[in-house]
Amino acid sequence: MCRGRGRGFTAIELLVTLAIAAIVLLVALPSLRPQLAAAEARSTASDIADALQYARQYALNTSNLVTFTPSGCGYTVATVGGTQLLDAGSAGGNGVSCQPIGQALSFLGDGSVALCTQGAQGLSCSPAKATASAQVSGGGSTWQVSLTPGGMISTSTS
């Protein structure tokens, strides 16, 4: 009876294949970084838009005043006075930069946007008069999240 060679790969063949795959990956990785940064920027912009929508919807559903406070590429969503933290997020890194909405924005019970300040006589809110926007950039892409005084949220790229 003749014994033939097994049908598997030898250790040398596997090592050569892994070495070739590693070299190809090292060559391709630098060219993938811009795409990864662009995807991270898109995801960050989407997260900001989702948080704004959540804050607005919470204000509409509960008739509570809800504040969206930007912080770099991150944010917090809380009832006014910070008595109840509703959502928080942090993103960026990986070649992503953010120009956040310049100030905290509050959503009123009707879904519109107001600028509120805490003073000696208590909380004072005035309706927002202009569209607020944040920009998120990465990998050669820039995403803009816009919020109108009426509470409409949109995301666009340039």
Secondary structure in CASP SS format (residue, H / E / C, confidence):
PFRMAT SS
TARGET T0000
AUTHOR 0000-0000-0000
METHOD secondary structure of the structure
MODEL  1
M C 1.00
C C 1.00
R C 1.00
G C 1.00
R C 1.00
G C 1.00
R C 1.00
G C 1.00
F C 1.00
T C 1.00
A H 1.00
I H 1.00
E H 1.00
L H 1.00
L H 1.00
V H 1.00
T H 1.00
L H 1.00
A H 1.00
I H 1.00
A H 1.00
A H 1.00
I H 1.00
V H 1.00
L H 1.00
L H 1.00
V H 1.00
A H 1.00
L H 1.00
P H 1.00
S H 1.00
L H 1.00
R H 1.00
P H 1.00
Q H 1.00
L H 1.00
A H 1.00
A H 1.00
A H 1.00
E H 1.00
A H 1.00
R H 1.00
S H 1.00
T H 1.00
A H 1.00
S H 1.00
D H 1.00
I H 1.00
A H 1.00
D H 1.00
A H 1.00
L H 1.00
Q H 1.00
Y H 1.00
A H 1.00
R H 1.00
Q H 1.00
Y H 1.00
A H 1.00
L H 1.00
N H 1.00
T H 1.00
S C 1.00
N C 1.00
L C 1.00
V E 1.00
T E 1.00
F E 1.00
T E 1.00
P E 1.00
S E 1.00
G C 1.00
C C 1.00
G E 1.00
Y E 1.00
T E 1.00
V E 1.00
A E 1.00
T E 1.00
V H 1.00
G H 1.00
G H 1.00
T C 1.00
Q C 1.00
L E 1.00
L E 1.00
D E 1.00
A E 1.00
G E 1.00
S C 1.00
A C 1.00
G C 1.00
G E 1.00
N C 1.00
G C 1.00
V E 1.00
S E 1.00
C E 1.00
Q E 1.00
P C 1.00
I C 1.00
G C 1.00
Q C 1.00
A C 1.00
L E 1.00
S E 1.00
F E 1.00
L C 1.00
G C 1.00
D C 1.00
G C 1.00
S C 1.00
V E 1.00
A E 1.00
L E 1.00
C E 1.00
T E 1.00
Q E 1.00
G E 1.00
A C 1.00
Q C 1.00
G E 1.00
L E 1.00
S E 1.00
C E 1.00
S E 1.00
P E 1.00
A C 1.00
K C 1.00
A C 1.00
T C 1.00
A E 1.00
S E 1.00
A E 1.00
Q E 1.00
V E 1.00
S E 1.00
G E 1.00
G C 1.00
G C 1.00
S E 1.00
T E 1.00
W E 1.00
Q E 1.00
V E 1.00
S E 1.00
L E 1.00
T C 1.00
P C 1.00
G C 1.00
G C 1.00
M C 1.00
I E 1.00
S E 1.00
T E 1.00
S E 1.00
T E 1.00
S C 1.00
END
